[in-house]
Amino acid sequence: MTILPVSVLRALERFHAGRPWDHNAHYHRWILRQLPRRYGHALDVGCGSGDLVRLLAGRSTESVLGIDADSAIVRQARELSSPALPVTFTVADAMVGLASGPEGSYDVVTCVAVVHHLPYAEALALLRRQLAPGGTLVVVGLSRAEGFVDHLVGAVAIPANLVMAWAKNRGRSAARPVAMTARTRVAEMGFGEVVREARRVLPGCRVRRWLFWRYTLVWRRPKQG
């Protein structure tokens, strides 16, 4: 379902090409608000250039691990991170990395714009596996627009996206754009299916639609079990 004429969509693409900004990083501060003020070990799956890992490190009393399948972006993450930070970056396929680590290793697990690249239910189960009792999982994901509410939220996001692009790039040099660097993939699951599968794998999780074509999932593993 196309809600705007092709000519308008192309004009929007030209506008954003000159004023890029990272929709995923927009939710990083929100992610921190879902987490305890202090925690031990943390894991960020699909860490990219490490922005969220470095934020998580500010609250960790132990260490933070970031994993990503892209060796070039992991190298960049290492270069951008101070040696004083308790962070480690590893090149690993998300599913392999999650399956190979010891169960219950992390007090915090985050995953931003990754699960729609993976077998969804299996990925959630592996994320759950990594979480220690009492730990917190936060996912920011993408879903396919398939109904009236989805398209309404998408329509509201268009002017909001223009405002954010203008605000985030105001006074910014063209040599220092704020842009998403990860490869993108169109989400195949609709929001309804996302919610159903999430609640099946993670009973009691909170799933919410957001602007800018994202949803969030928060789940806290019971301290017992």
Secondary structure, 3 states (H helix, E strand, C coil): CCCCCHHHHHHHHHHHHHCCCCCCHHHHHHHHHCCCCCECCEEEECCCCCHHHHHHHCCECCCEEEEECCHHHHHHHHHHCCCCCCEEEEECCHHHHHHHCCCCCEEEEEEECCHHHCCHHHHHHHHHHHEEEEEEEEEEECCECCCHHHHHHHHHHHHHHHHHHHHHHCCCCCCCCCCCCCCCCCCCCEHHHHHHHHHHHCCCCEEEEECCCEEEEEEECCCCC
